[in-house]
Amino acid sequence: MREPTAIETAEDESLAQLLDDGIHETPSSHRYGPAADAVLERYGADDAPAVVLVHGGYFRPGVDRAHARPTARALAAAGWQVVLPEYRRIPGAPCTATEDLAALDAYLAGEGIDVHAWVGHSAGGALVLWRGLVPELPPVHVVALAPVADFAAAVADRLGDDAVRDWIGHDPQEAPMTYRRLDPTALAARAPDALQRIHLVHGRDDATVPVSQTERFPAASTLLAGAHHFDVIDPRSPHWPAVLAAISR
């Protein structure tokens, strides 16, 4: 068995700490949609500008929002009202995730919450890119942190042990229309005006989602030298101020 690299070990340790910090405090949650998983947590002052924080986990059902709670608390401490949603991640039924996020969008509008930006990490970065690029929903600003931005490349490179293929349930050749509806790179080609509202942040040393996913995406980006996959959501990271700056733009 191959020994993990120093970067992989650092990523594992960072995720473990985020999880440990996240599971010890469970804020109250509120239902925002009809699905059982459609719940959200809120952090910060009700009158502060709002951001939606969409967690990652390579679309796997077993990875929930717990590891994103330290990020949500840090954003609240920086002056944001943070909405941290849960959403469905069903292998072979990827549109359940986007249905939940569309329901969240409608819920927040109904509550009169003016969202400054949708912020997402990893798989959540892919989903906020989807949110920013689909023409059926109102325009929003998006900050995608270490996103899976190119599904075809992710499948070809077998990122996350075939995470994208498992989530969608097919290869791109088998389900081209599904990839066309969900793949941020495919959506970007059809929504050039929306790209002006999108900013990507990615660590150059990311061992989980390669920085090439962001480098090839046709939107503004900040590439962080020496940063790994979880540095962009870890408030203890020296790269955290750069993430805050990107969100505050």
N, C-alpha and C positions, 0 to 999 in steps of 0.2 A: 504493500500500500504506500502511495506517495505521501511524504511528509508535507504538512501544510507550510506554505510560505509565511514569512513574517507578516505580510499584509493580510493574508487570510486569518492568521491568528489574531491580529489586531481587530479585524472586523468581527470575529467571533466574540472577543472579549467585550467590545463595545456593545454589540447586540445583547449579550448576557447582562451587562450592567443596565441597559435601557429597560430590559424586561424586568429585572429585579426592582428597579425604581418604579416601574409602571404597575406591577401587580399588587403592591402594598397599599395603594390608594385607589379605590374604585368610586369615582364620582357618581352621582345620580344620573340616570339616563332618561331620555325622552323619545317616544316613538315619533317618527317622521313619515312613515309610509306603511303600507299594508303588510309587507313581508315581516316575518318574525325577527330577522336580523336588522331591520331598518330602524335602528336606534342611534341616538347621538348623545354626546357629552358636550357641555359648554364650559368654557373657562374664561376668566377675565370679566371686566365690567360690561354691563349690558349696553352702555352708551359709547363704548370704544369701537373703533372701526373693526370690521369683522373679516376674518379669513376662515376658509374651510380647509381643514387639514385631512387629506386622504392618505391613510396608511398603506404601506406596501406589504410584501410577503410573497412575491411571485405568484399571486392569484391563488395560493394554496388555501383550502378551507381551514386548515389548522392554525393559521397565523392571523391573529385578530389585532385589535387596536391597542392592546396593552403596551406594546413597546413604543407607541407614539405618544403616550401620555406625558413623559418628560419633555418632549418637544412642545406639546400643547401648553404645558405649564410655563415653559420658558418664553414662548410667544406671548402668553398672557402677561408675564412679568415685564415684557418689553412694551406693553401698552395695547395689545390686540385683544379683541374678543375672538375666541377660537371655538369653532364648531368642529368636533371630531366625530365623524360618523362611522358606524359599522355598515357593511354592505355585503350582499351575497357573493360568494366565490364558489360557483358550482362547476366542476369539471364537465365540459361538454355543453354547458348552457351559459356562455359568457355574457349574453345580453341581459341576464338578471342583474349583473353589477351595474350596467349603464342605466337600466330601468330604475334601480334604487337611487342612483345619483341624480337622475332627472326628477324623481319624486322629491329628493332633498332640495333641489333647486326650487321647485314649486312651493315646498313647505316654507323655506326661508323667505321667499317673496311674500307669501301669505302672512308671515309673522312680521313683515316690515323690516327685515334685517338686510341692510345694504352691504353686500359683500365686496370688500376691496379686491380680494384675489382668491382663487382656488390654488392651494399649494398641495403637491403630492410627491411622495417619495417612491422610487423604484416602480413596482407595479402601479402604485398610486399615482406616480408621475405619468404613466401611460394614460391613466383614467382622467387626470385633470387635463392632459393634452386633448383627449377625446372631448371633454367638456368644453374646452376653448375653441375647438375646431368644427363642431357640428353646427350647421346653420339653423337647425330647428330650435335651438335654445338661445336665450339672449346673450349678447357679447359679454365676455368677462376677461379679466386679466388672469394670467396663469403663471405660476412659478413651478417648474417641474424639476425636482431634485433627483439626480442620478436616475433618470427615467428609462424605462424600456420603450424607446421611441421608434424602433424599427422592428416590427414583428417578423418580417421575412428573414432578416439577419439573425434575430434571436432564435428562430426555429433552426436555421441552418447551422448556427453555432451551438445549438443545444443548451442555451443558457438556462441555469437553474434546473438542470436535469430534465430538460424538455418542458419547462413550466408553461410557456406560451402555447405550445401544441396541446398539452394536457388540458389547459383551461378552455381553449377553443374547441378541442375535440377532433381536430383535423389538421392536416398539413395545408399550407396555402394553396397547393394545386387541387386539393380535394374540396375546399370551401372558399373559393376566391371572393365571393360576395360578402361572406362574414368578415374576412380580413379587410376587405375594402371599407366596411362599416366601422371597424374597430382600430385598425392599425394607424397610429398617429402619422407615420410617414405617408401613407396613402391618403389620409384626410388632408394633410398639409398641401398636397399637390392640387387639391380642389378648393382650398380656402386661403389664398395668399393674403387677403386683407387681415385675416385673424392672426396671422403670424406676427404682426406688429404688437400684439398684446401679450406675447409669450416670451418668457425668459427661462432658459435652462441653466442649472448649476450642477456641475459634475466634478468629482475628484479625479485627478489624472491617474491616481494609483488604485482606482476602484477594481477590486478583484471579483466582484459579483456581477455587476453590469458594466461592461467595458466602456471607457470614455468615448470610444468610436460611435456608440449609439447617439451621443449628443453631438459629436463633431460633424456627423453627416446630416444632422437635422437642420432645416433651413430657417432657423430663428436665432435671435440673439442668445448668447451664452456666456457664462463665466466658468472657466476651467481652473480648478484649484490645485496648484502644485502640492504634492505630498499628501493629498486628502484621499481617504478610502471611502467605501460605500456608506458607512454609517456616520462619518464625520459631518455629513451635511444635515443630519437630524439630531446629532448629539450636542446638547448645550455645553458639555464640558470640553468640546473640541476647540482647538485654536482657530478652526475655520468657521465657527458659528457666526461671528460678526459679519462675515461675507454673505452668509445666508440671510441674515436679518436685513442687510443692505439691499439684497436682491428683492426681498419681499416688500420693502418700504419704497421701492421705486414708484 
